Amino acid sequence: MNRADYDRYIAAFNARDYDAVADFYREPIRMEFFGVSIDSRAALKKFYGFLHSYVTESVNVRNFAASDTLTAVDAIVRLEAYRDLDAAALAAEGLDQFFPIMKGEVQELRQFILYTIDDGKITRAECALAPLFTDAGSARKA
């Protein structure tokens, strides 16, 4: 997946076009992050449909590297709540590992996202969190 392909992927994600996002994956979808495992187009649409019914999420790519078999991205993921996403709503979806976010709050998360690529399609997506750093070099809470 080259940078132009990835930019189209992120544009679809930021536009909440989940079918277009899923089209970048080879079935079955394999997406794993923070204790969440997404294994189908329906699961992708369910998870992000739920999350995005509470928050606006956008991905800002800081660094990008790609080969024929791997795409690696260092990104800032920004979540801005337009309604309360409390612990009870998260628990009801089995997402106890996520932090609540209240209307008007913003969370920024630095994520390293690895995409395994085969014949131009994503076969697996994995994600890890890293601390955000201020200009002075000290870590700040997301």
Number of C-alpha atoms within 10 A of each C-alpha: 24 14 12 9 12 17 13 14 20 18 16 16 19 16 14 18 14 19 14 15 20 20 14 19 22 17 15 12 22 20 19 15 13 12 11 12 16 20 15 17 18 13 13 20 18 14 15 15 13 14 17 16 12 19 23 17 20 19 19 14 17 11 11 15 13 17 11 12 15 20 20 19 20 21 21 21 15 18 20 19 22 17 15 15 18 15 15 12 14 17 12 9 11 12 16 14 12 13 12 15 20 16 14 11 14 17 15 18 19 21 21 18 17 19 22 20 21 15 10 16 16 24 20 21 21 17 16 14 15 14 14 17 13 9 7 6 8 9 12 9 9 13
